[in-house]
């Protein structure tokens, strides 16, 4: 006996509902985890040559995967005050890394980059996070994943002693995307932790051509 159009539509609706339940129960694909790549050799670690002059710049840590791709963690560092402002982990082709990521970094404000030892890269990052946390600032939410690219690298092998802040004090300069509320929070936090005279800051007024110095 032929199935009526109404019965056919009911069956289709039932199948569609069943598929929707299956899709809903299927978990989203897992995020890329840096810790899955710690057994591959370090490819290179880079920082801007003028990081401690400008106060801000990227730390890039990479490992080479057997298929030729590059596992990369990148941290935006504010070595004067805020610590790790941004972080990410990704896996990309070697050509993308060499000719897109590195070229973009080198073309940004004409900065040059230098390679540092993996132990120094980890020491620089670990000590900066501790410095910022003492001031009341936590690293970016993606830091927890990205930092796992280091695994158990021994920082005691690094002979460099890094100093944070500027001229012995925390120095805060607001970024172009920080709202007035964020600026106010940072200044309040620094005042609470360091006292009125315990830090320096420069607030750039977005609607003015001049900077306000404090």
Order of alpha helices (4+ residues) and beta strands (2+ residues): alpha-beta-alpha-beta-beta-beta-alpha-beta-alpha-alpha-beta-alpha-beta-beta
